[in-house]
Amino acid sequence: MNISCRWSVLVLGATFLLTLPARADEALEEVLVTGQQPGPGLWKVTRPGDPHAHVLWILGNYSPLPKKMTWRSTELVAVLAVSQAVLAPVSVSASAGPLGGITLLPALIGVRRNPGHKRLQEVVPADLYARWLPLKARYLGNDDDVEDWRPIFAAQELYRAALKKNDLVPYDGVWSTVEKLARKERVPITEPGIELKVEKARAAIKEFKSAPFADVECFARTLQRLESDLDLMRERANAWAVGDVARLKKLAPIERASACIGVMLESSFMQERGYGDVLERVRNAWVAAAERSFASNASTVAVLSVDEILKPNGYVGQLRKKGYVVEDP
């Protein structure tokens, strides 16, 4: 069983996006970045005293963005033309050995369901469930299966439906454009990644089905984001589109990704198997790949979540600690 994801964490089939939309009853205005606008800018990373004057250029990735949005950064195209490498987002793969994907399919059935056949209404506070019902009706309609799911999976399904209904795309929408431009310019793409080995996968899945999760906070923050964050999301999308870094720094989104990812990574199920440090391993894999490419190439282009660029302890923050100088667009 091989599973991979880009700039999200995929744990036994659940992908947790980092930023998602708000209300579905308002359509997100189309954001069009053309040659007349500056477009998403590039962060410039250098190292004092480097005799070769190598440079790492980072395009800040934002999500979600309108599916039909077109954007073009003339700066990105110009930099790609003189670069020797493009650094892809880190991929995370989970392997259960040969034939694992076939033999484990029966064991995966019901992995999202609440232990003890409990309904969603029984495992979340009454006030949260009351807020869930109108959002479910708006995004998921009469789907009753989701009522048997754990809160974290129910919340994720709600987000996915909201993305689709609002005609929005996640992070891959930006990376796929950069990848196409890189291939057009025939710039080699480096794909860093980490692999998680699932020992005794069938027994692990059985344990996962019965393991308790403290996922009410994830559920609550998901509902909050869907109820109130549309205007902020629109502002962030437009700030990204025109390269307004100062505006992006001010428009912090409702933080729900860490709450949802933490449910998995901080659970005893994950900790006992040594998966609790996945996010740190992903960050270290990217930083190591960035340093290797920086040392080997005069110019490298990378794509990173804007959040990982801006927060002090993010990926770019790690480069700063190592002595690199980072210049905003």
Contacts in CASP RR format, 6 or more apart in sequence:
PFRMAT RR
TARGET T0000
AUTHOR 0000-0000-0000
METHOD contacts of the structure
MODEL  1
MNISCRWSVLVLGATFLLTLPARADEALEEVLVTGQQPGPGLWKVTRPGD
PHAHVLWILGNYSPLPKKMTWRSTELVAVLAVSQAVLAPVSVSASAGPLG
GITLLPALIGVRRNPGHKRLQEVVPADLYARWLPLKARYLGNDDDVEDWR
PIFAAQELYRAALKKNDLVPYDGVWSTVEKLARKERVPITEPGIELKVEK
ARAAIKEFKSAPFADVECFARTLQRLESDLDLMRERANAWAVGDVARLKK
LAPIERASACIGVMLESSFMQERGYGDVLERVRNAWVAAAERSFASNAST
VAVLSVDEILKPNGYVGQLRKKGYVVEDP
1 94 0 8 1.000
1 95 0 8 1.000
1 96 0 8 1.000
1 97 0 8 1.000
1 100 0 8 1.000
1 101 0 8 1.000
1 104 0 8 1.000
1 198 0 8 1.000
1 201 0 8 1.000
2 93 0 8 1.000
2 94 0 8 1.000
2 95 0 8 1.000
2 101 0 8 1.000
3 10 0 8 1.000
3 13 0 8 1.000
3 92 0 8 1.000
3 93 0 8 1.000
3 94 0 8 1.000
4 10 0 8 1.000
4 91 0 8 1.000
4 92 0 8 1.000
4 93 0 8 1.000
5 15 0 8 1.000
5 91 0 8 1.000
5 92 0 8 1.000
6 88 0 8 1.000
6 89 0 8 1.000
6 90 0 8 1.000
6 91 0 8 1.000
6 171 0 8 1.000
6 172 0 8 1.000
6 175 0 8 1.000
7 18 0 8 1.000
7 61 0 8 1.000
7 89 0 8 1.000
7 90 0 8 1.000
7 171 0 8 1.000
7 175 0 8 1.000
7 305 0 8 1.000
8 15 0 8 1.000
8 16 0 8 1.000
8 17 0 8 1.000
8 18 0 8 1.000
8 170 0 8 1.000
8 171 0 8 1.000
9 15 0 8 1.000
9 16 0 8 1.000
9 92 0 8 1.000
9 261 0 8 1.000
9 264 0 8 1.000
9 265 0 8 1.000
9 278 0 8 1.000
9 279 0 8 1.000
9 282 0 8 1.000
10 92 0 8 1.000
10 94 0 8 1.000
11 264 0 8 1.000
11 265 0 8 1.000
11 270 0 8 1.000
11 275 0 8 1.000
12 94 0 8 1.000
12 108 0 8 1.000
12 111 0 8 1.000
12 205 0 8 1.000
12 208 0 8 1.000
13 111 0 8 1.000
14 112 0 8 1.000
14 152 0 8 1.000
14 153 0 8 1.000
14 156 0 8 1.000
14 264 0 8 1.000
15 156 0 8 1.000
16 156 0 8 1.000
16 257 0 8 1.000
16 260 0 8 1.000
16 261 0 8 1.000
16 264 0 8 1.000
17 63 0 8 1.000
17 64 0 8 1.000
17 159 0 8 1.000
17 163 0 8 1.000
17 170 0 8 1.000
17 171 0 8 1.000
17 257 0 8 1.000
18 63 0 8 1.000
18 171 0 8 1.000
18 257 0 8 1.000
18 305 0 8 1.000
18 307 0 8 1.000
19 62 0 8 1.000
19 63 0 8 1.000
19 64 0 8 1.000
19 233 0 8 1.000
19 236 0 8 1.000
19 253 0 8 1.000
19 257 0 8 1.000
19 307 0 8 1.000
20 63 0 8 1.000
20 64 0 8 1.000
20 159 0 8 1.000
20 162 0 8 1.000
20 163 0 8 1.000
20 168 0 8 1.000
20 225 0 8 1.000
20 226 0 8 1.000
21 28 0 8 1.000
21 64 0 8 1.000
21 159 0 8 1.000
21 162 0 8 1.000
21 163 0 8 1.000
21 166 0 8 1.000
21 168 0 8 1.000
21 226 0 8 1.000
21 229 0 8 1.000
21 230 0 8 1.000
21 233 0 8 1.000
22 225 0 8 1.000
22 226 0 8 1.000
22 227 0 8 1.000
22 228 0 8 1.000
22 229 0 8 1.000
22 230 0 8 1.000
22 231 0 8 1.000
22 232 0 8 1.000
22 233 0 8 1.000
23 226 0 8 1.000
23 227 0 8 1.000
23 228 0 8 1.000
23 230 0 8 1.000
24 138 0 8 1.000
24 139 0 8 1.000
24 162 0 8 1.000
24 165 0 8 1.000
24 166 0 8 1.000
25 138 0 8 1.000
26 230 0 8 1.000
27 166 0 8 1.000
27 167 0 8 1.000
28 66 0 8 1.000
28 166 0 8 1.000
28 167 0 8 1.000
28 168 0 8 1.000
28 230 0 8 1.000
28 233 0 8 1.000
28 234 0 8 1.000
28 237 0 8 1.000
29 66 0 8 1.000
29 234 0 8 1.000
30 66 0 8 1.000
30 68 0 8 1.000
30 69 0 8 1.000
31 65 0 8 1.000
31 66 0 8 1.000
31 69 0 8 1.000
31 71 0 8 1.000
31 237 0 8 1.000
31 238 0 8 1.000
31 241 0 8 1.000
32 69 0 8 1.000
32 70 0 8 1.000
32 71 0 8 1.000
32 241 0 8 1.000
33 39 0 8 1.000
33 40 0 8 1.000
33 69 0 8 1.000
33 70 0 8 1.000
33 71 0 8 1.000
33 72 0 8 1.000
33 73 0 8 1.000
33 241 0 8 1.000
33 242 0 8 1.000
34 70 0 8 1.000
34 72 0 8 1.000
35 72 0 8 1.000
35 74 0 8 1.000
37 241 0 8 1.000
37 242 0 8 1.000
38 242 0 8 1.000
38 243 0 8 1.000
39 71 0 8 1.000
39 72 0 8 1.000
39 73 0 8 1.000
39 241 0 8 1.000
39 242 0 8 1.000
39 243 0 8 1.000
40 59 0 8 1.000
40 60 0 8 1.000
40 62 0 8 1.000
40 71 0 8 1.000
40 73 0 8 1.000
40 76 0 8 1.000
40 240 0 8 1.000
40 241 0 8 1.000
40 243 0 8 1.000
40 329 0 8 1.000
41 59 0 8 1.000
41 60 0 8 1.000
41 73 0 8 1.000
41 75 0 8 1.000
41 76 0 8 1.000
41 243 0 8 1.000
41 245 0 8 1.000
41 329 0 8 1.000
42 57 0 8 1.000
42 58 0 8 1.000
42 59 0 8 1.000
42 60 0 8 1.000
42 73 0 8 1.000
42 75 0 8 1.000
42 76 0 8 1.000
42 79 0 8 1.000
42 301 0 8 1.000
42 329 0 8 1.000
43 57 0 8 1.000
43 58 0 8 1.000
43 60 0 8 1.000
43 309 0 8 1.000
43 316 0 8 1.000
43 326 0 8 1.000
43 327 0 8 1.000
43 328 0 8 1.000
43 329 0 8 1.000
44 55 0 8 1.000
44 56 0 8 1.000
44 57 0 8 1.000
44 58 0 8 1.000
44 326 0 8 1.000
44 327 0 8 1.000
45 55 0 8 1.000
45 56 0 8 1.000
45 57 0 8 1.000
45 58 0 8 1.000
45 290 0 8 1.000
45 294 0 8 1.000
45 316 0 8 1.000
45 319 0 8 1.000
45 324 0 8 1.000
45 325 0 8 1.000
45 326 0 8 1.000
45 327 0 8 1.000
46 53 0 8 1.000
46 54 0 8 1.000
46 55 0 8 1.000
46 56 0 8 1.000
46 324 0 8 1.000
46 325 0 8 1.000
46 327 0 8 1.000
47 54 0 8 1.000
47 294 0 8 1.000
47 323 0 8 1.000
47 324 0 8 1.000
47 325 0 8 1.000
48 323 0 8 1.000
48 325 0 8 1.000
52 298 0 8 1.000
53 298 0 8 1.000
54 294 0 8 1.000
54 295 0 8 1.000
54 297 0 8 1.000
54 298 0 8 1.000
54 299 0 8 1.000
54 300 0 8 1.000
55 294 0 8 1.000
55 298 0 8 1.000
55 299 0 8 1.000
55 300 0 8 1.000
56 290 0 8 1.000
56 293 0 8 1.000
56 294 0 8 1.000
56 300 0 8 1.000
56 301 0 8 1.000
56 302 0 8 1.000
56 324 0 8 1.000
57 76 0 8 1.000
57 79 0 8 1.000
57 83 0 8 1.000
57 299 0 8 1.000
57 300 0 8 1.000
57 301 0 8 1.000
57 302 0 8 1.000
58 301 0 8 1.000
58 302 0 8 1.000
58 303 0 8 1.000
58 304 0 8 1.000
58 309 0 8 1.000
58 316 0 8 1.000
59 73 0 8 1.000
59 76 0 8 1.000
59 174 0 8 1.000
59 178 0 8 1.000
59 301 0 8 1.000
59 302 0 8 1.000
59 303 0 8 1.000
59 304 0 8 1.000
60 174 0 8 1.000
60 240 0 8 1.000
60 303 0 8 1.000
60 304 0 8 1.000
60 305 0 8 1.000
60 306 0 8 1.000
60 309 0 8 1.000
61 89 0 8 1.000
61 171 0 8 1.000
61 174 0 8 1.000
61 175 0 8 1.000
61 303 0 8 1.000
61 304 0 8 1.000
61 305 0 8 1.000
61 306 0 8 1.000
62 174 0 8 1.000
62 236 0 8 1.000
62 237 0 8 1.000
62 240 0 8 1.000
62 248 0 8 1.000
62 305 0 8 1.000
62 306 0 8 1.000
63 169 0 8 1.000
63 170 0 8 1.000
63 171 0 8 1.000
63 173 0 8 1.000
63 174 0 8 1.000
63 305 0 8 1.000
64 163 0 8 1.000
64 166 0 8 1.000
64 168 0 8 1.000
64 169 0 8 1.000
64 170 0 8 1.000
64 233 0 8 1.000
64 237 0 8 1.000
65 168 0 8 1.000
65 169 0 8 1.000
65 173 0 8 1.000
65 174 0 8 1.000
65 237 0 8 1.000
65 240 0 8 1.000
66 167 0 8 1.000
66 168 0 8 1.000
66 169 0 8 1.000
66 237 0 8 1.000
67 167 0 8 1.000
67 168 0 8 1.000
67 169 0 8 1.000
68 167 0 8 1.000
69 241 0 8 1.000
71 177 0 8 1.000
71 241 0 8 1.000
75 329 0 8 1.000
76 178 0 8 1.000
76 181 0 8 1.000
76 301 0 8 1.000
77 181 0 8 1.000
79 299 0 8 1.000
79 301 0 8 1.000
80 86 0 8 1.000
80 181 0 8 1.000
80 182 0 8 1.000
80 185 0 8 1.000
80 187 0 8 1.000
80 301 0 8 1.000
81 185 0 8 1.000
82 298 0 8 1.000
82 299 0 8 1.000
83 185 0 8 1.000
83 187 0 8 1.000
83 297 0 8 1.000
83 298 0 8 1.000
83 299 0 8 1.000
83 300 0 8 1.000
83 301 0 8 1.000
84 187 0 8 1.000
84 188 0 8 1.000
84 296 0 8 1.000
84 297 0 8 1.000
84 298 0 8 1.000
84 299 0 8 1.000
84 300 0 8 1.000
85 187 0 8 1.000
85 188 0 8 1.000
85 189 0 8 1.000
85 190 0 8 1.000
85 293 0 8 1.000
85 296 0 8 1.000
85 297 0 8 1.000
85 299 0 8 1.000
85 300 0 8 1.000
85 301 0 8 1.000
86 178 0 8 1.000
86 179 0 8 1.000
86 182 0 8 1.000
86 187 0 8 1.000
86 188 0 8 1.000
86 189 0 8 1.000
86 190 0 8 1.000
86 300 0 8 1.000
86 301 0 8 1.000
86 302 0 8 1.000
87 189 0 8 1.000
87 190 0 8 1.000
87 192 0 8 1.000
87 286 0 8 1.000
87 289 0 8 1.000
87 290 0 8 1.000
87 293 0 8 1.000
87 300 0 8 1.000
87 301 0 8 1.000
87 302 0 8 1.000
87 303 0 8 1.000
88 175 0 8 1.000
88 179 0 8 1.000
88 189 0 8 1.000
88 190 0 8 1.000
88 191 0 8 1.000
88 192 0 8 1.000
88 303 0 8 1.000
89 171 0 8 1.000
89 175 0 8 1.000
89 286 0 8 1.000
89 303 0 8 1.000
89 304 0 8 1.000
90 192 0 8 1.000
90 193 0 8 1.000
90 194 0 8 1.000
90 282 0 8 1.000
90 285 0 8 1.000
90 286 0 8 1.000
90 289 0 8 1.000
91 191 0 8 1.000
91 192 0 8 1.000
91 193 0 8 1.000
91 194 0 8 1.000
92 193 0 8 1.000
92 194 0 8 1.000
92 195 0 8 1.000
92 196 0 8 1.000
92 278 0 8 1.000
92 282 0 8 1.000
93 193 0 8 1.000
93 194 0 8 1.000
93 195 0 8 1.000
93 196 0 8 1.000
94 195 0 8 1.000
94 196 0 8 1.000
94 197 0 8 1.000
94 198 0 8 1.000
95 195 0 8 1.000
95 196 0 8 1.000
95 197 0 8 1.000
95 198 0 8 1.000
96 104 0 8 1.000
96 198 0 8 1.000
96 201 0 8 1.000
97 198 0 8 1.000
97 201 0 8 1.000
100 201 0 8 1.000
103 202 0 8 1.000
104 201 0 8 1.000
104 202 0 8 1.000
104 205 0 8 1.000
107 201 0 8 1.000
107 202 0 8 1.000
107 205 0 8 1.000
107 206 0 8 1.000
108 205 0 8 1.000
110 209 0 8 1.000
111 205 0 8 1.000
111 208 0 8 1.000
111 209 0 8 1.000
112 149 0 8 1.000
112 150 0 8 1.000
112 153 0 8 1.000
113 148 0 8 1.000
113 149 0 8 1.000
113 150 0 8 1.000
113 209 0 8 1.000
114 120 0 8 1.000
114 122 0 8 1.000
114 123 0 8 1.000
114 148 0 8 1.000
114 149 0 8 1.000
114 150 0 8 1.000
115 209 0 8 1.000
115 210 0 8 1.000
115 211 0 8 1.000
115 212 0 8 1.000
117 148 0 8 1.000
119 147 0 8 1.000
119 148 0 8 1.000
120 129 0 8 1.000
120 132 0 8 1.000
120 146 0 8 1.000
120 147 0 8 1.000
120 148 0 8 1.000
120 149 0 8 1.000
120 151 0 8 1.000
120 154 0 8 1.000
121 129 0 8 1.000
121 147 0 8 1.000
123 150 0 8 1.000
123 151 0 8 1.000
123 216 0 8 1.000
124 132 0 8 1.000
124 151 0 8 1.000
124 216 0 8 1.000
124 219 0 8 1.000
125 216 0 8 1.000
128 216 0 8 1.000
128 219 0 8 1.000
128 220 0 8 1.000
128 223 0 8 1.000
131 223 0 8 1.000
131 227 0 8 1.000
132 154 0 8 1.000
132 219 0 8 1.000
132 223 0 8 1.000
135 158 0 8 1.000
135 223 0 8 1.000
135 226 0 8 1.000
135 227 0 8 1.000
136 143 0 8 1.000
136 146 0 8 1.000
136 158 0 8 1.000
139 158 0 8 1.000
139 161 0 8 1.000
139 162 0 8 1.000
139 165 0 8 1.000
139 226 0 8 1.000
140 146 0 8 1.000
140 157 0 8 1.000
140 158 0 8 1.000
140 161 0 8 1.000
146 153 0 8 1.000
146 154 0 8 1.000
146 157 0 8 1.000
146 158 0 8 1.000
147 154 0 8 1.000
149 157 0 8 1.000
150 213 0 8 1.000
150 215 0 8 1.000
151 213 0 8 1.000
151 215 0 8 1.000
151 216 0 8 1.000
151 218 0 8 1.000
151 219 0 8 1.000
152 213 0 8 1.000
152 215 0 8 1.000
152 218 0 8 1.000
152 219 0 8 1.000
152 260 0 8 1.000
152 263 0 8 1.000
152 264 0 8 1.000
154 219 0 8 1.000
155 215 0 8 1.000
155 218 0 8 1.000
155 219 0 8 1.000
155 222 0 8 1.000
155 223 0 8 1.000
155 260 0 8 1.000
156 222 0 8 1.000
156 260 0 8 1.000
158 222 0 8 1.000
158 226 0 8 1.000
159 222 0 8 1.000
159 226 0 8 1.000
162 168 0 8 1.000
162 226 0 8 1.000
163 169 0 8 1.000
163 170 0 8 1.000
171 305 0 8 1.000
174 303 0 8 1.000
175 303 0 8 1.000
178 301 0 8 1.000
178 303 0 8 1.000
179 189 0 8 1.000
182 189 0 8 1.000
182 301 0 8 1.000
183 189 0 8 1.000
187 301 0 8 1.000
190 289 0 8 1.000
190 293 0 8 1.000
192 285 0 8 1.000
192 286 0 8 1.000
192 288 0 8 1.000
192 289 0 8 1.000
193 282 0 8 1.000
193 285 0 8 1.000
194 278 0 8 1.000
194 281 0 8 1.000
194 282 0 8 1.000
194 285 0 8 1.000
196 275 0 8 1.000
196 278 0 8 1.000
198 204 0 8 1.000
198 273 0 8 1.000
199 273 0 8 1.000
204 269 0 8 1.000
204 273 0 8 1.000
207 269 0 8 1.000
208 269 0 8 1.000
211 267 0 8 1.000
211 268 0 8 1.000
211 269 0 8 1.000
213 263 0 8 1.000
213 264 0 8 1.000
213 267 0 8 1.000
214 263 0 8 1.000
214 267 0 8 1.000
215 260 0 8 1.000
215 263 0 8 1.000
217 259 0 8 1.000
217 263 0 8 1.000
218 256 0 8 1.000
218 259 0 8 1.000
218 260 0 8 1.000
218 262 0 8 1.000
218 263 0 8 1.000
221 254 0 8 1.000
221 255 0 8 1.000
221 256 0 8 1.000
221 259 0 8 1.000
221 260 0 8 1.000
222 256 0 8 1.000
222 260 0 8 1.000
224 254 0 8 1.000
224 256 0 8 1.000
225 253 0 8 1.000
225 254 0 8 1.000
225 256 0 8 1.000
228 254 0 8 1.000
229 253 0 8 1.000
229 254 0 8 1.000
232 251 0 8 1.000
232 253 0 8 1.000
232 254 0 8 1.000
233 253 0 8 1.000
235 247 0 8 1.000
235 251 0 8 1.000
236 248 0 8 1.000
236 251 0 8 1.000
236 253 0 8 1.000
238 244 0 8 1.000
239 247 0 8 1.000
239 248 0 8 1.000
239 251 0 8 1.000
240 248 0 8 1.000
240 306 0 8 1.000
243 329 0 8 1.000
245 328 0 8 1.000
245 329 0 8 1.000
248 306 0 8 1.000
248 310 0 8 1.000
249 310 0 8 1.000
261 279 0 8 1.000
264 270 0 8 1.000
265 275 0 8 1.000
265 276 0 8 1.000
265 278 0 8 1.000
265 279 0 8 1.000
266 276 0 8 1.000
270 276 0 8 1.000
270 278 0 8 1.000
283 308 0 8 1.000
283 314 0 8 1.000
283 315 0 8 1.000
283 318 0 8 1.000
286 304 0 8 1.000
286 315 0 8 1.000
287 315 0 8 1.000
287 318 0 8 1.000
287 319 0 8 1.000
287 322 0 8 1.000
290 300 0 8 1.000
290 302 0 8 1.000
290 315 0 8 1.000
290 319 0 8 1.000
291 319 0 8 1.000
291 322 0 8 1.000
293 300 0 8 1.000
293 302 0 8 1.000
294 300 0 8 1.000
304 315 0 8 1.000
304 316 0 8 1.000
308 314 0 8 1.000
308 315 0 8 1.000
308 316 0 8 1.000
309 315 0 8 1.000
309 316 0 8 1.000
310 316 0 8 1.000
311 317 0 8 1.000
316 326 0 8 1.000
317 326 0 8 1.000
319 326 0 8 1.000
320 326 0 8 1.000
END
